């Protein structure tokens, strides 16, 4: 089964060849090397979502309702077989299983990343979106803990451009594009150490909140 953009089926032999050589390799890396599930996602062209809903609230930024996830542990052959059913699909990672995500403005995220690295604090993967956001991968549970963590650190009343994504949400993974706006890219790619054991949010949150506050004002 393919998916459609404006009623035109994206299931051509050229698309199959491209998906095998690029997207399937990326999917297999996420599932087989990093141990993450990957979900086929919609794509957007000229603001129109491939799901076919003209009133889609998140064009090109949500899972395909009919697509099965590729589970963690799948190798290249399994990833290729699964992903070839959805040529052109975006790579989405489900949040709340292997990681949660703290999201800030990209400018603040880049400054915080430099400071955190200088401080020698543990870091997980970090990516940037074409919408100007930086996403820090942290240990699962951060979304539920965030209000209490900010309270303990004295940032609960601050006007911070800082959000946490948890279970039930998905993030677009490189090399896919986000809503037709451009590709998501790694600022700090995953490694064997960080993919399976991202840091606890509390280790990064103080620095992220401080930089967000400084950048905002």
C-alpha positions in Angstrom: 0.0 0.0 0.0 1.3 3.5 -0.9 0.0 6.8 0.3 -1.3 9.7 -1.7 -0.6 13.3 -2.1 -3.5 15.1 -3.7 -4.9 11.8 -4.9 -1.7 10.8 -6.8 -0.3 7.5 -5.6 3.4 7.7 -4.8 4.2 4.0 -5.7 6.7 4.2 -8.5 9.6 1.9 -9.2 12.0 4.9 -8.9 10.5 5.7 -5.5 11.1 2.1 -4.4 14.7 2.2 -5.5 15.3 5.5 -3.6 13.6 4.3 -0.5 15.8 1.1 -0.4 19.0 3.0 -0.7 18.3 6.0 1.6 15.3 5.9 3.8 15.5 2.1 4.5 19.1 2.5 5.6 18.1 5.2 8.0 15.2 3.2 9.3 17.5 0.2 9.9 20.0 2.4 11.7 17.3 3.7 14.1 15.8 0.3 14.7 18.8 -2.0 14.6 21.6 0.2 15.9 19.9 2.7 18.2 17.0 0.4 19.3 14.2 2.8 18.5 10.8 2.1 16.9 10.2 4.0 13.7 6.7 5.0 12.5 5.9 5.8 8.8 4.7 9.4 8.7 2.8 11.7 6.4 4.6 14.1 4.1 3.4 17.6 3.0 3.8 19.2 -0.5 2.8 22.9 -0.9 1.0 22.7 2.4 -1.1 19.7 1.4 -0.8 16.6 3.6 -0.3 13.1 2.1 -3.0 11.7 4.4 -5.6 13.2 2.0 -7.4 15.3 4.6 -7.7 18.8 3.2 -8.3 20.1 6.8 -5.4 18.1 8.3 -4.3 20.0 11.5 -0.7 18.9 11.2 0.2 18.5 7.5 3.2 16.2 7.0 3.9 15.9 10.7 1.8 12.9 12.0 1.8 9.1 11.6 0.0 7.4 8.7 -3.1 5.8 10.3 -2.8 2.7 8.2 0.9 2.1 8.6 2.5 -0.4 11.0 5.6 0.7 13.0 8.9 -0.8 12.3 9.9 -2.3 15.7 13.2 -1.8 17.5 15.6 -4.5 16.6 14.6 -4.7 12.9 17.6 -5.2 10.6 18.2 -3.8 7.1 16.2 -6.6 5.3 13.2 -6.3 7.6 13.3 -2.5 7.5 13.5 -2.5 3.7 10.6 -4.9 3.4 8.5 -2.9 5.8 9.3 0.6 4.5 8.9 -0.3 0.8 5.2 -0.5 1.5 5.2 3.3 2.2 7.6 4.9 -0.3 8.2 8.5 0.5 6.9 8.3 4.1 8.6 10.5 6.7 10.5 8.8 9.5 8.8 9.5 12.8 10.1 8.4 16.3 7.5 7.7 19.0 8.2 9.7 22.2 7.8 8.3 25.6 9.3 4.8 25.0 13.1 5.1 24.7 13.2 8.8 25.4 11.2 12.0 26.0 12.1 15.3 24.4 12.8 18.8 25.8 12.2 21.4 23.1 13.5 25.0 23.1 14.3 27.6 20.5 17.3 26.6 18.3 19.3 29.6 19.3 18.9 28.9 23.0 19.5 25.2 22.3 22.8 25.8 20.5 24.0 28.0 23.4 23.0 25.5 26.0 24.6 22.7 24.0 28.0 24.5 24.1 27.7 25.2 27.8 26.6 21.7 28.7 29.5 20.2 26.7 32.0 22.5 28.5 30.6 21.5 31.8 31.1 17.8 30.9 27.4 17.0 31.6 26.0 13.9 29.9 24.1 14.6 26.7 21.8 12.6 24.5 21.0 13.1 20.9 20.0 16.7 19.9 18.3 17.6 16.7 17.1 20.9 15.0 14.0 21.4 13.0 13.4 23.7 10.0 10.9 25.6 12.3 13.8 26.9 14.5 13.5 24.4 17.4 16.1 22.3 19.1 15.1 19.0 20.6 17.1 17.4 23.4 16.5 13.7 23.9 16.2 12.8 27.6 15.2 9.8 29.7 11.5 8.7 29.5 9.3 10.3 32.2 10.6 13.9 31.7 7.3 15.2 30.4 5.5 14.0 33.6 8.3 15.3 35.9 8.8 18.7 34.2 6.5 20.9 36.3 7.9 19.6 39.5 11.5 19.8 38.3 11.0 23.5 37.3 9.4 24.2 40.6 12.3 22.7 42.5 14.8 24.7 40.5 12.8 28.0 40.9 11.8 28.3 37.3 8.2 27.4 37.6 7.0 31.1 37.4 9.4 32.1 34.6 8.3 32.8 31.1 10.3 30.1 29.4 10.1 29.0 25.8 10.7 25.4 27.0 8.4 22.5 26.4 8.6 18.7 26.9 7.2 16.1 24.6 6.1 12.8 26.1 4.0 9.6 25.4 1.5 9.9 22.6 3.7 12.3 20.5 6.1 11.8 17.7 9.1 13.6 16.4 10.3 13.7 12.8 13.8 12.2 12.5 16.6 13.0 10.1 16.8 12.8 7.1 13.1 13.4 6.7 11.6 16.9 6.2 9.1 18.4 8.6 5.8 19.4 7.1 7.4 20.2 3.7 9.5 23.0 5.4 12.9 21.4 5.1 14.9 18.5 6.7 15.4 17.8 10.4 19.1 17.6 11.1 21.2 16.3 14.0 23.1 18.9 16.1 24.4 16.0 18.2 23.7 12.6 16.6 22.9 9.5 18.6 25.7 7.1 19.7 25.6 3.6 21.1 25.9 5.0 24.6 23.4 7.8 24.3 20.6 6.2 22.2 19.8 3.6 24.8 20.5 5.6 27.9 19.7 9.4 27.4 20.4 11.6 30.4 17.9 12.4 33.1 16.1 15.7 32.4 17.2 17.2 35.7 20.8 17.1 34.6 20.2 19.4 31.7 17.1 21.4 32.8 18.8 24.0 34.9 21.2 25.1 32.1 18.4 24.9 29.4 16.1 27.0 31.6 18.8 29.6 32.3 19.8 29.9 28.6 16.1 30.1 27.6 15.5 32.9 30.1 18.6 34.8 29.0 17.8 34.5 25.3 14.2 35.6 25.9 15.2 38.7 27.7 
